């Protein structure tokens, strides 16, 4: 298949969000007088994942996810904090983190010569654009599509309908979604009739319900899938 349009997820696909998250959380809790521990991260991670799941299922608004995750985390530890203020601080730290996934710069730089590249992310507009620019990736993308601006999130069909309708000369048969999440990137592609490439770095168990067109373990393997268009 000759693909012309590549739709890249951002976090844990091109940018190492996990590393950025830990670093930003450590700075946030330290700034507010707390020691960031494994137990604290476990509590936060549980609260955060549930809120994002609720958001992706359309049960809560994005603002509720962002402004309550830290207050809910600390409440479980018997502390009352200003969730909006903590989120603002965290967003500042997070926006300054742009650790690259191995091979991301080389892949984007090379494929942008022969393909049209776009970002599709459930992240926050200002934060994601800032991180892309700091990482040196922004110039390789024709446009950035994020759930905050669109008003819908992956894997909803509404998100991908918006993306497809806002890319000039879009043809689903010539597009490929590239991402690390079966539940958002790959499921979204299946729902929208777009081929998918699952980056399975952690060698997770494949899903019987969510089948990706391709499965790779590193970004470099994209070169064999996205052969130059002649």
FENKA-V821650 format. One line per field, one symbol per residue. ss: DSSP state (~ for helix, > for strand, _ for the rest). phi: phi as a letter, one per 40 degrees, with the letter a starting at -180 (. if undefined). A space follows every 50 residues. Layout:
BEGIN
ss=???
phi=???
END
This chain:
BEGIN
ss=____>>>>__>___>_~~~~~~~~~~~~~~~______~~~~~~~~~~~~~ ~~~~~~_____~~~~~~~~~~~~~~~______~~~~~~~~~~~~~____> ___~~~~~~~~~~~_>>>>>>___~~~~~~~~~~~__~~~__>>>>~~~~ ______~~~~~~~~~______~~~>>>>>__~~~~~~~~~~~__>>>>>_ _____________>>>__~~~~~~~_____
phi=.ccbbbbccbcgbbbccdcccccccdccccccgbccbccccccdcccccc cccccccgcbccdcdccbccccccccbgbbbcccccccccccccccbacc cdgccccccccccbbcbbbbacccdccccccccccgbdccbcabbbcccc gbbccdccccccdccbbcfcbdcbbbcbacbccbccccccccgbcbbccb ccfccccccbbccbbbbacdcccccccdcb
END
